[in-house]
Amino acid sequence: MAYKIEDSCVSCGACAAECPVNAISQGDTIFVIDADACIDCGSCASVCPVGAPVEA
């Protein structure tokens, strides 16, 4: 199951820098995860200061 980023995202970019498959990019207002590319590793969730990435 892929992760998704909730609205609590503060656009710090920590998650994108940590993603081993580059599935995270800056969206219009918050970062977004490409569900097809996400390997469900949880790296993004472990570095997020606000807990925005959650399992979808």
N, C-alpha and C positions, 0 to 999 in steps of 0.2 A: 504494500500500500504506500503510495507516494505521500510526501509531506506537502503542506500548503502553508502560505504565510498569511496570518490574520491581520486585521486592521491595526493592531497595536504596534506594528512595525514602525521603527523610527528612522528607517533608511540609512543605517550606519554602514552597511556593506559587509559586516563581519561574516554573515552567512555565505555570501557569494564568494568571498575569499577562501572559505573553508571547504566548499563543495568540491569533491574529487572528480566529478563528471561535468562541471560547469553548467548545471541545470538551473542556476539562479541568476536572474538579471534584474536590472532596475526597470520597474514598470512606470506608469504615469505618476503615481504618488507613493507607492511602496514597492519593495522588491517582490518578485514573483518566481515561482518554481514551475518549470516545465515538467508536468506529471509524467510524460512519456520518457523523459531522460532521467528522472529521479530514481536512485537505486535504494531508497529507504534506509540509508546508513545512519541518519540522525546527527551527522556532523554539524549541520546548520543549527539544529536545536540546542546542541551542547554549547555553542558559542554566543547565542543570541542573548543580549542583555535584558530583553523584555519578554522572552518566551514566545515570540510571534510564530515561529515555525511549529506546526502541529501535524500529527498524522491525519490525513484526510479520510 
